[in-house]
Amino acid sequence: MERHTTSAGHDQNANRPGRAPEKVFRRKHLLDLESVSADELRVILENARGFKEIFGRSIKKVPALRGKTVCTLFYENSTRTRTSFEVAAKRLSADVIGFSIGTSSVAKGETLIDTARTIEAMGVDIIVMRHHQSGAPHLLAKRVEAGVVNAGDGTHEHPTQGLLDAFTILEQKGHFEGLKVAIVGDILHSRVARSNIYALTKLGAEVTLVGPTTLVPRTFEQFGVRICHDLMDGIEKADVINILRIQRERMTANYFPSIREYRLLYGITRERLQASKPDVMIMHPGPVNRGVEIDQDVADGPHSVINRQVTNGVAVRMAVLYLLAGQNEEI
């Protein structure tokens, strides 16, 4: 039978019932979650579950990417994402190159493509890239032979954050179908919110976006989500509350009067949490602005899974790197 593939290399016949799960995912790059199918998402999450089991071993390494080289190319600052990718690659036995933009030829005017081609000439198999411009990883993927993983591009998407959030929800709640997820905060400038929306709605969750009208415009309704500008209305029935920080570094105008007023209207406090479900789950992609979008006793409280998100980030990124580059290797 003739096989048809998309430009991303995804086999459109792979979703037929009865096909082995590994065959569903056939991509060279992971640039977004918008183009990723529900079946592909499930394959990534299932692989992440398997890789997380390695964390309990005395030797937390497998040879899945032995002989491969992964480069982290970050044009923006990062703590969790960059470190997580590097730990994930090392646990898969890959060689890792951390590329520092501040001390590179980029400061002398070298273009993104020339930088990437220089890195690729060193035998790199996967480039993990973060960039302040939306679409930069897509441009890179068209110009290099190496696989490209989007680690966040502008306000567009952050696919592995969306995946690790979905994995954490699945681990805690056991399912997605009918689950109510409230995403609270600066939706307008958030690449995390977009990736979460794509992943969760495809997997069957009901997503509500909560925040001021300036940061949660009605245009987001086209994503198949509910819009709510009243915090208590948005979180009272939620099974999961994913809290986003205010991204002042991306703002070009005043979207609310003051941080103090934002906290008064949309900050998640212990008192407000009492109006939610008893088993509500609190998430935050970080970095956390304590005392602004979330109070300290909520961030560190019994409902919080923020640290678990960091742990799960390594497992999910191991799964992504393995699926992109190591499926022919024995684990």
Contacts in CASP RR format, 6 or more apart in sequence:
PFRMAT RR
TARGET T0000
AUTHOR 0000-0000-0000
METHOD contacts of the structure
MODEL  1
MERHTTSAGHDQNANRPGRAPEKVFRRKHLLDLESVSADELRVILENARG
FKEIFGRSIKKVPALRGKTVCTLFYENSTRTRTSFEVAAKRLSADVIGFS
IGTSSVAKGETLIDTARTIEAMGVDIIVMRHHQSGAPHLLAKRVEAGVVN
AGDGTHEHPTQGLLDAFTILEQKGHFEGLKVAIVGDILHSRVARSNIYAL
TKLGAEVTLVGPTTLVPRTFEQFGVRICHDLMDGIEKADVINILRIQRER
MTANYFPSIREYRLLYGITRERLQASKPDVMIMHPGPVNRGVEIDQDVAD
GPHSVINRQVTNGVAVRMAVLYLLAGQNEEI
1 13 0 8 1.000
3 11 0 8 1.000
3 13 0 8 1.000
4 11 0 8 1.000
4 12 0 8 1.000
4 13 0 8 1.000
5 11 0 8 1.000
5 12 0 8 1.000
5 26 0 8 1.000
6 12 0 8 1.000
6 35 0 8 1.000
8 27 0 8 1.000
8 28 0 8 1.000
8 29 0 8 1.000
8 31 0 8 1.000
8 35 0 8 1.000
9 26 0 8 1.000
9 27 0 8 1.000
9 28 0 8 1.000
10 26 0 8 1.000
10 27 0 8 1.000
10 35 0 8 1.000
10 37 0 8 1.000
10 40 0 8 1.000
11 23 0 8 1.000
11 24 0 8 1.000
11 26 0 8 1.000
14 23 0 8 1.000
14 24 0 8 1.000
14 25 0 8 1.000
14 26 0 8 1.000
14 39 0 8 1.000
15 24 0 8 1.000
15 37 0 8 1.000
15 39 0 8 1.000
21 42 0 8 1.000
21 43 0 8 1.000
21 46 0 8 1.000
22 43 0 8 1.000
22 327 0 8 1.000
24 37 0 8 1.000
24 39 0 8 1.000
24 40 0 8 1.000
24 42 0 8 1.000
24 43 0 8 1.000
25 40 0 8 1.000
25 43 0 8 1.000
25 44 0 8 1.000
25 323 0 8 1.000
27 40 0 8 1.000
27 323 0 8 1.000
27 324 0 8 1.000
28 141 0 8 1.000
28 147 0 8 1.000
28 324 0 8 1.000
29 137 0 8 1.000
29 141 0 8 1.000
29 147 0 8 1.000
29 148 0 8 1.000
29 149 0 8 1.000
29 150 0 8 1.000
29 324 0 8 1.000
30 36 0 8 1.000
30 148 0 8 1.000
30 149 0 8 1.000
30 150 0 8 1.000
30 159 0 8 1.000
30 160 0 8 1.000
30 320 0 8 1.000
30 324 0 8 1.000
31 137 0 8 1.000
31 138 0 8 1.000
31 141 0 8 1.000
31 148 0 8 1.000
31 150 0 8 1.000
31 157 0 8 1.000
31 159 0 8 1.000
32 150 0 8 1.000
32 156 0 8 1.000
32 157 0 8 1.000
32 159 0 8 1.000
32 195 0 8 1.000
32 198 0 8 1.000
33 41 0 8 1.000
33 157 0 8 1.000
33 159 0 8 1.000
33 162 0 8 1.000
33 163 0 8 1.000
33 195 0 8 1.000
33 198 0 8 1.000
33 199 0 8 1.000
33 202 0 8 1.000
34 157 0 8 1.000
34 194 0 8 1.000
34 198 0 8 1.000
36 159 0 8 1.000
36 198 0 8 1.000
36 199 0 8 1.000
36 202 0 8 1.000
37 202 0 8 1.000
38 202 0 8 1.000
38 203 0 8 1.000
41 163 0 8 1.000
41 166 0 8 1.000
41 199 0 8 1.000
41 202 0 8 1.000
41 203 0 8 1.000
42 203 0 8 1.000
43 323 0 8 1.000
44 163 0 8 1.000
44 316 0 8 1.000
44 319 0 8 1.000
44 320 0 8 1.000
44 323 0 8 1.000
45 163 0 8 1.000
45 166 0 8 1.000
45 167 0 8 1.000
45 170 0 8 1.000
45 316 0 8 1.000
45 319 0 8 1.000
47 318 0 8 1.000
47 319 0 8 1.000
47 322 0 8 1.000
47 323 0 8 1.000
48 163 0 8 1.000
48 164 0 8 1.000
48 167 0 8 1.000
48 312 0 8 1.000
48 315 0 8 1.000
48 316 0 8 1.000
48 318 0 8 1.000
48 319 0 8 1.000
49 167 0 8 1.000
49 171 0 8 1.000
49 315 0 8 1.000
50 315 0 8 1.000
50 319 0 8 1.000
51 62 0 8 1.000
51 91 0 8 1.000
51 315 0 8 1.000
51 318 0 8 1.000
51 319 0 8 1.000
51 322 0 8 1.000
52 311 0 8 1.000
52 312 0 8 1.000
52 315 0 8 1.000
54 60 0 8 1.000
54 61 0 8 1.000
54 62 0 8 1.000
54 91 0 8 1.000
55 311 0 8 1.000
55 314 0 8 1.000
55 315 0 8 1.000
60 91 0 8 1.000
61 90 0 8 1.000
61 91 0 8 1.000
61 92 0 8 1.000
61 93 0 8 1.000
62 91 0 8 1.000
62 92 0 8 1.000
62 93 0 8 1.000
62 331 0 8 1.000
63 92 0 8 1.000
63 93 0 8 1.000
63 329 0 8 1.000
63 330 0 8 1.000
63 331 0 8 1.000
64 92 0 8 1.000
64 93 0 8 1.000
64 322 0 8 1.000
64 326 0 8 1.000
64 329 0 8 1.000
64 330 0 8 1.000
64 331 0 8 1.000
65 89 0 8 1.000
65 92 0 8 1.000
65 93 0 8 1.000
65 94 0 8 1.000
65 321 0 8 1.000
65 322 0 8 1.000
65 325 0 8 1.000
65 326 0 8 1.000
65 329 0 8 1.000
66 93 0 8 1.000
66 94 0 8 1.000
66 329 0 8 1.000
67 93 0 8 1.000
67 94 0 8 1.000
67 95 0 8 1.000
68 92 0 8 1.000
68 94 0 8 1.000
68 95 0 8 1.000
68 125 0 8 1.000
68 126 0 8 1.000
68 325 0 8 1.000
68 326 0 8 1.000
69 94 0 8 1.000
69 95 0 8 1.000
69 96 0 8 1.000
69 97 0 8 1.000
69 122 0 8 1.000
69 123 0 8 1.000
69 124 0 8 1.000
69 125 0 8 1.000
69 126 0 8 1.000
70 85 0 8 1.000
70 86 0 8 1.000
70 89 0 8 1.000
70 94 0 8 1.000
70 95 0 8 1.000
70 96 0 8 1.000
70 97 0 8 1.000
70 124 0 8 1.000
70 125 0 8 1.000
70 126 0 8 1.000
70 127 0 8 1.000
70 128 0 8 1.000
70 321 0 8 1.000
71 96 0 8 1.000
71 97 0 8 1.000
71 98 0 8 1.000
71 99 0 8 1.000
71 119 0 8 1.000
71 124 0 8 1.000
71 126 0 8 1.000
71 127 0 8 1.000
71 128 0 8 1.000
72 82 0 8 1.000
72 85 0 8 1.000
72 86 0 8 1.000
72 96 0 8 1.000
72 97 0 8 1.000
72 98 0 8 1.000
72 99 0 8 1.000
72 128 0 8 1.000
72 151 0 8 1.000
73 98 0 8 1.000
73 99 0 8 1.000
73 101 0 8 1.000
73 115 0 8 1.000
73 116 0 8 1.000
73 119 0 8 1.000
73 127 0 8 1.000
73 128 0 8 1.000
73 129 0 8 1.000
73 130 0 8 1.000
74 82 0 8 1.000
74 99 0 8 1.000
74 101 0 8 1.000
74 129 0 8 1.000
74 130 0 8 1.000
74 151 0 8 1.000
75 101 0 8 1.000
75 106 0 8 1.000
75 112 0 8 1.000
75 129 0 8 1.000
75 130 0 8 1.000
75 131 0 8 1.000
75 132 0 8 1.000
75 136 0 8 1.000
76 130 0 8 1.000
76 131 0 8 1.000
76 132 0 8 1.000
76 152 0 8 1.000
78 130 0 8 1.000
78 151 0 8 1.000
79 287 0 8 1.000
80 286 0 8 1.000
80 310 0 8 1.000
81 130 0 8 1.000
81 151 0 8 1.000
81 152 0 8 1.000
81 158 0 8 1.000
81 160 0 8 1.000
81 161 0 8 1.000
82 130 0 8 1.000
82 151 0 8 1.000
84 310 0 8 1.000
84 313 0 8 1.000
84 314 0 8 1.000
84 317 0 8 1.000
85 128 0 8 1.000
85 149 0 8 1.000
85 151 0 8 1.000
85 160 0 8 1.000
85 317 0 8 1.000
85 321 0 8 1.000
86 96 0 8 1.000
86 98 0 8 1.000
87 314 0 8 1.000
88 313 0 8 1.000
88 314 0 8 1.000
88 315 0 8 1.000
88 317 0 8 1.000
88 318 0 8 1.000
88 321 0 8 1.000
89 96 0 8 1.000
89 317 0 8 1.000
89 321 0 8 1.000
90 96 0 8 1.000
91 314 0 8 1.000
91 318 0 8 1.000
92 318 0 8 1.000
92 321 0 8 1.000
92 322 0 8 1.000
94 125 0 8 1.000
94 321 0 8 1.000
97 119 0 8 1.000
97 122 0 8 1.000
97 124 0 8 1.000
99 115 0 8 1.000
99 119 0 8 1.000
101 107 0 8 1.000
104 110 0 8 1.000
104 115 0 8 1.000
105 115 0 8 1.000
106 115 0 8 1.000
110 118 0 8 1.000
112 131 0 8 1.000
112 136 0 8 1.000
112 139 0 8 1.000
112 140 0 8 1.000
113 139 0 8 1.000
113 140 0 8 1.000
113 143 0 8 1.000
116 127 0 8 1.000
116 140 0 8 1.000
116 143 0 8 1.000
116 144 0 8 1.000
116 146 0 8 1.000
117 143 0 8 1.000
117 144 0 8 1.000
119 127 0 8 1.000
119 146 0 8 1.000
120 127 0 8 1.000
120 144 0 8 1.000
120 145 0 8 1.000
120 146 0 8 1.000
123 146 0 8 1.000
124 146 0 8 1.000
125 146 0 8 1.000
125 147 0 8 1.000
125 325 0 8 1.000
126 146 0 8 1.000
126 147 0 8 1.000
126 148 0 8 1.000
126 149 0 8 1.000
126 321 0 8 1.000
126 324 0 8 1.000
126 325 0 8 1.000
127 140 0 8 1.000
127 144 0 8 1.000
127 146 0 8 1.000
127 147 0 8 1.000
127 148 0 8 1.000
127 149 0 8 1.000
128 149 0 8 1.000
128 151 0 8 1.000
129 136 0 8 1.000
129 137 0 8 1.000
129 140 0 8 1.000
129 148 0 8 1.000
129 149 0 8 1.000
129 150 0 8 1.000
129 151 0 8 1.000
129 152 0 8 1.000
129 153 0 8 1.000
130 151 0 8 1.000
130 152 0 8 1.000
130 153 0 8 1.000
131 137 0 8 1.000
131 152 0 8 1.000
131 153 0 8 1.000
131 154 0 8 1.000
132 153 0 8 1.000
132 154 0 8 1.000
133 153 0 8 1.000
133 154 0 8 1.000
134 153 0 8 1.000
134 154 0 8 1.000
134 155 0 8 1.000
134 156 0 8 1.000
135 153 0 8 1.000
135 154 0 8 1.000
135 156 0 8 1.000
136 153 0 8 1.000
136 154 0 8 1.000
137 148 0 8 1.000
137 149 0 8 1.000
137 150 0 8 1.000
137 152 0 8 1.000
137 153 0 8 1.000
138 150 0 8 1.000
138 153 0 8 1.000
140 148 0 8 1.000
141 147 0 8 1.000
141 148 0 8 1.000
147 324 0 8 1.000
147 325 0 8 1.000
149 159 0 8 1.000
149 160 0 8 1.000
149 320 0 8 1.000
149 321 0 8 1.000
149 324 0 8 1.000
150 157 0 8 1.000
150 158 0 8 1.000
150 159 0 8 1.000
150 160 0 8 1.000
151 158 0 8 1.000
151 160 0 8 1.000
152 158 0 8 1.000
152 159 0 8 1.000
152 161 0 8 1.000
152 191 0 8 1.000
153 191 0 8 1.000
154 191 0 8 1.000
154 250 0 8 1.000
155 188 0 8 1.000
155 189 0 8 1.000
155 190 0 8 1.000
155 191 0 8 1.000
155 194 0 8 1.000
155 250 0 8 1.000
156 191 0 8 1.000
156 194 0 8 1.000
157 191 0 8 1.000
157 194 0 8 1.000
157 195 0 8 1.000
157 198 0 8 1.000
158 191 0 8 1.000
158 192 0 8 1.000
158 194 0 8 1.000
158 195 0 8 1.000
158 285 0 8 1.000
159 195 0 8 1.000
160 313 0 8 1.000
160 316 0 8 1.000
160 317 0 8 1.000
160 320 0 8 1.000
161 191 0 8 1.000
161 192 0 8 1.000
161 195 0 8 1.000
161 196 0 8 1.000
161 285 0 8 1.000
162 192 0 8 1.000
162 195 0 8 1.000
162 196 0 8 1.000
162 199 0 8 1.000
163 195 0 8 1.000
163 199 0 8 1.000
163 316 0 8 1.000
163 320 0 8 1.000
164 309 0 8 1.000
164 312 0 8 1.000
164 313 0 8 1.000
164 315 0 8 1.000
164 316 0 8 1.000
164 317 0 8 1.000
165 192 0 8 1.000
165 196 0 8 1.000
165 199 0 8 1.000
165 242 0 8 1.000
165 283 0 8 1.000
165 285 0 8 1.000
165 309 0 8 1.000
166 176 0 8 1.000
166 196 0 8 1.000
166 199 0 8 1.000
166 200 0 8 1.000
166 203 0 8 1.000
167 312 0 8 1.000
167 313 0 8 1.000
167 315 0 8 1.000
167 316 0 8 1.000
168 283 0 8 1.000
168 305 0 8 1.000
168 308 0 8 1.000
168 309 0 8 1.000
168 312 0 8 1.000
169 176 0 8 1.000
169 179 0 8 1.000
169 181 0 8 1.000
169 200 0 8 1.000
169 205 0 8 1.000
169 240 0 8 1.000
169 281 0 8 1.000
169 283 0 8 1.000
170 176 0 8 1.000
171 308 0 8 1.000
171 312 0 8 1.000
172 281 0 8 1.000
172 305 0 8 1.000
172 308 0 8 1.000
173 179 0 8 1.000
173 239 0 8 1.000
173 240 0 8 1.000
173 281 0 8 1.000
176 200 0 8 1.000
176 203 0 8 1.000
176 204 0 8 1.000
176 205 0 8 1.000
177 203 0 8 1.000
177 204 0 8 1.000
177 205 0 8 1.000
178 204 0 8 1.000
178 205 0 8 1.000
178 206 0 8 1.000
179 200 0 8 1.000
179 204 0 8 1.000
179 205 0 8 1.000
179 206 0 8 1.000
179 239 0 8 1.000
179 240 0 8 1.000
180 205 0 8 1.000
180 206 0 8 1.000
180 208 0 8 1.000
180 237 0 8 1.000
180 238 0 8 1.000
180 239 0 8 1.000
180 240 0 8 1.000
181 196 0 8 1.000
181 200 0 8 1.000
181 205 0 8 1.000
181 206 0 8 1.000
181 207 0 8 1.000
181 208 0 8 1.000
181 238 0 8 1.000
181 239 0 8 1.000
181 240 0 8 1.000
181 241 0 8 1.000
181 242 0 8 1.000
182 207 0 8 1.000
182 208 0 8 1.000
182 209 0 8 1.000
182 210 0 8 1.000
182 228 0 8 1.000
182 234 0 8 1.000
182 235 0 8 1.000
182 238 0 8 1.000
182 240 0 8 1.000
182 241 0 8 1.000
182 242 0 8 1.000
183 193 0 8 1.000
183 196 0 8 1.000
183 197 0 8 1.000
183 207 0 8 1.000
183 208 0 8 1.000
183 209 0 8 1.000
183 210 0 8 1.000
183 242 0 8 1.000
183 244 0 8 1.000
184 210 0 8 1.000
184 211 0 8 1.000
184 231 0 8 1.000
184 234 0 8 1.000
184 235 0 8 1.000
184 241 0 8 1.000
184 242 0 8 1.000
184 243 0 8 1.000
184 244 0 8 1.000
184 266 0 8 1.000
184 267 0 8 1.000
184 268 0 8 1.000
184 293 0 8 1.000
185 210 0 8 1.000
185 211 0 8 1.000
185 215 0 8 1.000
185 216 0 8 1.000
185 243 0 8 1.000
185 244 0 8 1.000
185 245 0 8 1.000
185 246 0 8 1.000
185 266 0 8 1.000
185 293 0 8 1.000
186 215 0 8 1.000
186 244 0 8 1.000
186 245 0 8 1.000
186 246 0 8 1.000
186 247 0 8 1.000
186 255 0 8 1.000
187 193 0 8 1.000
187 209 0 8 1.000
187 211 0 8 1.000
187 215 0 8 1.000
187 216 0 8 1.000
187 220 0 8 1.000
187 244 0 8 1.000
188 214 0 8 1.000
188 215 0 8 1.000
188 216 0 8 1.000
188 217 0 8 1.000
188 255 0 8 1.000
189 215 0 8 1.000
189 247 0 8 1.000
189 250 0 8 1.000
189 251 0 8 1.000
190 244 0 8 1.000
190 247 0 8 1.000
192 244 0 8 1.000
192 285 0 8 1.000
193 209 0 8 1.000
193 244 0 8 1.000
194 223 0 8 1.000
196 207 0 8 1.000
196 242 0 8 1.000
197 207 0 8 1.000
197 209 0 8 1.000
197 220 0 8 1.000
197 223 0 8 1.000
197 224 0 8 1.000
197 225 0 8 1.000
198 223 0 8 1.000
200 207 0 8 1.000
201 207 0 8 1.000
201 223 0 8 1.000
201 224 0 8 1.000
201 225 0 8 1.000
206 226 0 8 1.000
207 223 0 8 1.000
207 224 0 8 1.000
207 225 0 8 1.000
207 226 0 8 1.000
208 225 0 8 1.000
208 226 0 8 1.000
208 227 0 8 1.000
208 228 0 8 1.000
208 234 0 8 1.000
208 238 0 8 1.000
209 216 0 8 1.000
209 220 0 8 1.000
209 225 0 8 1.000
209 226 0 8 1.000
209 227 0 8 1.000
209 228 0 8 1.000
210 216 0 8 1.000
210 228 0 8 1.000
210 229 0 8 1.000
210 230 0 8 1.000
210 231 0 8 1.000
210 234 0 8 1.000
210 235 0 8 1.000
210 266 0 8 1.000
211 228 0 8 1.000
211 229 0 8 1.000
211 231 0 8 1.000
211 266 0 8 1.000
212 229 0 8 1.000
212 255 0 8 1.000
212 256 0 8 1.000
212 262 0 8 1.000
212 265 0 8 1.000
212 266 0 8 1.000
213 229 0 8 1.000
214 255 0 8 1.000
214 256 0 8 1.000
215 255 0 8 1.000
215 256 0 8 1.000
216 227 0 8 1.000
216 228 0 8 1.000
216 229 0 8 1.000
218 227 0 8 1.000
220 227 0 8 1.000
221 227 0 8 1.000
228 234 0 8 1.000
231 265 0 8 1.000
231 266 0 8 1.000
231 267 0 8 1.000
231 272 0 8 1.000
232 272 0 8 1.000
232 275 0 8 1.000
235 241 0 8 1.000
235 268 0 8 1.000
235 272 0 8 1.000
235 275 0 8 1.000
235 276 0 8 1.000
235 280 0 8 1.000
236 275 0 8 1.000
236 276 0 8 1.000
237 277 0 8 1.000
238 276 0 8 1.000
238 277 0 8 1.000
238 280 0 8 1.000
239 277 0 8 1.000
239 279 0 8 1.000
239 280 0 8 1.000
239 281 0 8 1.000
240 280 0 8 1.000
240 281 0 8 1.000
240 283 0 8 1.000
241 268 0 8 1.000
241 276 0 8 1.000
241 280 0 8 1.000
241 281 0 8 1.000
241 282 0 8 1.000
241 283 0 8 1.000
242 283 0 8 1.000
242 284 0 8 1.000
242 285 0 8 1.000
243 268 0 8 1.000
243 282 0 8 1.000
243 283 0 8 1.000
243 284 0 8 1.000
243 293 0 8 1.000
243 294 0 8 1.000
244 284 0 8 1.000
244 285 0 8 1.000
244 293 0 8 1.000
245 284 0 8 1.000
245 286 0 8 1.000
245 287 0 8 1.000
245 288 0 8 1.000
245 289 0 8 1.000
245 292 0 8 1.000
245 293 0 8 1.000
246 259 0 8 1.000
246 262 0 8 1.000
246 289 0 8 1.000
246 292 0 8 1.000
246 293 0 8 1.000
256 262 0 8 1.000
259 292 0 8 1.000
262 292 0 8 1.000
262 293 0 8 1.000
263 291 0 8 1.000
263 292 0 8 1.000
263 293 0 8 1.000
266 293 0 8 1.000
267 291 0 8 1.000
267 292 0 8 1.000
267 293 0 8 1.000
267 294 0 8 1.000
267 295 0 8 1.000
268 282 0 8 1.000
268 293 0 8 1.000
268 294 0 8 1.000
268 295 0 8 1.000
268 298 0 8 1.000
269 295 0 8 1.000
269 298 0 8 1.000
270 295 0 8 1.000
270 297 0 8 1.000
270 298 0 8 1.000
273 280 0 8 1.000
273 282 0 8 1.000
273 298 0 8 1.000
273 303 0 8 1.000
279 303 0 8 1.000
280 303 0 8 1.000
281 303 0 8 1.000
281 305 0 8 1.000
282 294 0 8 1.000
282 298 0 8 1.000
282 299 0 8 1.000
282 301 0 8 1.000
282 303 0 8 1.000
282 304 0 8 1.000
282 305 0 8 1.000
282 306 0 8 1.000
283 304 0 8 1.000
283 305 0 8 1.000
283 306 0 8 1.000
283 309 0 8 1.000
284 293 0 8 1.000
284 294 0 8 1.000
284 299 0 8 1.000
284 304 0 8 1.000
284 306 0 8 1.000
284 309 0 8 1.000
285 309 0 8 1.000
286 306 0 8 1.000
288 294 0 8 1.000
288 299 0 8 1.000
288 306 0 8 1.000
290 296 0 8 1.000
290 299 0 8 1.000
298 304 0 8 1.000
299 306 0 8 1.000
322 331 0 8 1.000
END
